[in-house]
């Protein structure tokens, strides 16, 4: 064998080993993003599961405004109807998902603010417990979203940096979308009694 053939074989072997290493690293980071996304979805599902109990408690304890309850129920239905799997985490899909979740959060905020008019409900132990669980869930959602964004950042850096970008393009790894604050989140809510 000539030296040029040996050099070409060595270069191909090194390139193949590096390609395998890059591919395996991208798969590992992709799976980390998938895991983080499932944790986000789990927390949103926890919130969605608590809402019917909250609505029923409010209905039972007060002669409540039906429009507010209907808004919460409809927003929950819309938020739970948008299901993204890890392959669909494009920036556009993330915006749609977040918009539905923001609508639900806004409806819940209006519900909790308007509950202030019902002293019996505010003292109801079931309501207080559900309210505390919702608050804890919102905190868990925030943590899960932050963790998700951290893993997406790491993944996106790997997909976009050279020479991984070459292998990412060949093997079909694409940039994932982040959770971003909605425009509505830029303004603090006003609470009036």
C-alpha positions as CSV (number, residue, x, y, z in Angstrom):
1,X,0.0,0.0,0.0
2,X,1.2,3.5,-0.7
3,X,1.6,6.1,1.9
4,X,-1.2,8.2,0.5
5,X,-3.7,5.4,0.9
6,X,-2.6,4.8,4.5
7,X,-2.9,8.6,5.2
8,X,-6.4,8.6,3.6
9,X,-7.4,5.6,5.7
10,X,-6.1,7.1,8.9
11,X,-7.9,10.4,8.1
12,X,-11.1,8.6,7.4
13,X,-10.8,6.6,10.7
14,X,-10.1,9.7,12.7
15,X,-13.0,11.5,11.0
16,X,-15.3,8.5,11.6
17,X,-14.3,8.3,15.2
18,X,-14.9,12.0,15.7
19,X,-18.2,11.7,13.8
20,X,-19.3,8.9,16.1
21,X,-18.3,10.9,19.1
22,X,-20.1,14.0,17.9
23,X,-23.2,12.0,17.1
24,X,-23.3,10.2,20.5
25,X,-22.8,13.6,22.3
26,X,-25.7,15.2,20.3
27,X,-27.9,12.2,21.1
28,X,-27.1,12.5,24.8
29,X,-27.8,16.2,24.8
30,X,-31.0,15.6,22.8
31,X,-32.2,13.1,25.4
32,X,-31.4,15.5,28.2
33,X,-33.6,18.1,26.5
34,X,-36.4,15.5,26.1
35,X,-36.1,14.7,29.8
36,X,-36.2,18.4,30.8
37,X,-39.2,18.9,28.5
38,X,-41.1,16.0,30.1
39,X,-40.5,17.6,33.5
40,X,-42.0,20.8,32.2
41,X,-45.0,19.0,30.8
42,X,-45.4,17.1,34.1
43,X,-45.6,20.3,36.1
44,X,-48.1,21.8,33.6
45,X,-50.2,18.6,33.9
46,X,-50.1,18.9,37.7
47,X,-51.5,22.4,37.4
48,X,-54.2,21.3,35.0
49,X,-55.2,18.4,37.3
50,X,-55.5,20.8,40.3
51,X,-57.8,23.3,38.4
52,X,-61.0,21.1,38.4
53,X,-60.7,20.8,42.2
54,X,-60.2,24.5,42.6
55,X,-63.1,25.3,40.4
56,X,-65.4,22.9,42.2
57,X,-64.3,24.2,45.6
58,X,-65.0,27.8,44.5
59,X,-68.4,26.8,43.0
60,X,-69.4,25.0,46.2
61,X,-68.3,27.7,48.5
62,X,-69.6,30.9,46.8
63,X,-72.3,32.2,44.5
64,X,-69.5,32.9,42.1
65,X,-69.3,34.7,38.8
66,X,-69.9,32.0,36.1
67,X,-67.9,33.9,33.5
68,X,-64.6,33.7,35.5
69,X,-65.1,30.0,36.1
70,X,-65.9,29.4,32.4
71,X,-62.8,31.3,31.4
72,X,-60.6,29.1,33.7
73,X,-62.3,25.9,32.4
74,X,-61.9,27.0,28.7
75,X,-58.3,28.1,29.2
76,X,-57.5,24.8,30.8
77,X,-59.0,22.9,27.9
78,X,-57.0,24.9,25.4
79,X,-53.7,24.6,27.4
80,X,-54.1,20.8,27.7
81,X,-55.0,20.4,24.0
82,X,-51.5,21.6,22.9
83,X,-49.2,18.7,23.3
84,X,-45.7,19.1,22.0
85,X,-43.3,16.2,21.9
86,X,-39.5,16.8,22.0
87,X,-39.3,16.7,18.2
88,X,-41.7,19.7,17.9
89,X,-39.8,22.2,20.1
90,X,-39.4,24.8,17.5
91,X,-39.5,28.5,18.5
92,X,-42.9,28.9,16.8
93,X,-44.4,25.9,18.6
94,X,-43.0,27.0,21.9
95,X,-44.7,30.4,21.4
96,X,-48.1,28.7,20.8
97,X,-47.6,26.5,23.8
98,X,-46.6,29.4,26.0
99,X,-49.5,31.5,24.8
100,X,-52.0,28.9,25.8
101,X,-50.3,28.4,29.2
102,X,-50.2,32.2,29.7
103,X,-54.0,32.4,29.0
104,X,-54.6,29.7,31.6
105,X,-52.3,31.6,34.1
106,X,-54.2,34.8,33.5
107,X,-57.6,33.1,34.0
108,X,-56.3,31.6,37.2
109,X,-55.1,34.9,38.4
110,X,-58.4,36.6,37.7
111,X,-60.1,33.7,39.6
112,X,-57.9,34.1,42.6
113,X,-58.2,37.9,42.7
114,X,-62.0,37.8,42.4
115,X,-62.2,35.2,45.2
116,X,-61.2,38.0,47.6
117,X,-64.8,39.1,47.6
118,X,-65.9,35.9,49.3
119,X,-64.8,35.8,52.9
120,X,-66.3,32.4,53.5
121,X,-64.3,31.0,50.6
122,X,-61.0,32.6,51.7
123,X,-61.4,30.8,55.1
124,X,-62.3,27.5,53.5
125,X,-59.5,25.0,54.3
126,X,-59.9,23.1,51.0
127,X,-59.6,26.4,49.0
128,X,-56.5,27.5,51.0
129,X,-54.9,24.1,50.5
130,X,-55.6,24.2,46.7
131,X,-54.4,27.7,46.5
132,X,-51.1,26.8,48.2
133,X,-50.8,23.8,45.9
134,X,-51.3,26.0,42.8
135,X,-48.7,28.4,44.1
136,X,-46.2,25.6,44.7
137,X,-47.0,24.2,41.2
138,X,-46.4,27.6,39.6
139,X,-43.0,27.7,41.4
140,X,-42.2,24.1,40.1
141,X,-43.2,25.2,36.6
142,X,-40.8,28.1,36.8
143,X,-38.0,25.8,38.0
144,X,-38.7,23.2,35.3
145,X,-38.8,25.9,32.6
146,X,-35.5,27.3,33.8
147,X,-33.9,23.8,33.8
148,X,-35.3,23.2,30.3
149,X,-33.8,26.4,29.0
150,X,-30.5,25.5,30.5
151,X,-30.5,22.1,28.8
152,X,-31.7,23.7,25.5
153,X,-28.9,26.2,25.6
154,X,-26.3,23.4,26.1
155,X,-27.9,21.4,23.2
156,X,-28.2,24.4,20.9
157,X,-24.5,25.3,21.5
158,X,-23.5,21.8,20.6
159,X,-25.6,21.8,17.4
160,X,-24.4,25.2,16.3
161,X,-20.6,25.0,17.0
162,X,-18.1,23.7,14.6
163,X,-17.4,20.9,13.8
164,X,-20.5,19.5,15.5
165,X,-22.7,21.7,13.2
166,X,-21.6,19.6,10.3
167,X,-22.6,16.3,11.9
168,X,-25.7,17.9,13.4
169,X,-26.8,18.8,9.9
170,X,-26.0,15.4,8.5
171,X,-27.8,13.5,11.2
172,X,-30.8,15.9,11.4
173,X,-30.2,17.6,14.8
174,X,-31.9,21.1,14.8
175,X,-31.9,24.0,17.2
176,X,-34.7,23.7,19.8
177,X,-36.9,26.6,21.0
178,X,-36.6,28.2,24.5
179,X,-39.3,29.2,26.9
180,X,-39.5,33.0,26.7
181,X,-41.5,35.4,28.7
182,X,-44.7,36.5,27.0
183,X,-45.4,40.2,26.4
184,X,-48.1,40.1,29.1
185,X,-45.5,39.1,31.6
186,X,-43.7,42.4,31.1
187,X,-46.4,44.2,33.1
188,X,-47.1,43.5,36.7
189,X,-50.7,42.5,37.5
190,X,-52.8,45.0,39.4
191,X,-54.9,43.8,42.3
192,X,-57.8,45.9,43.4
193,X,-60.3,45.2,46.1
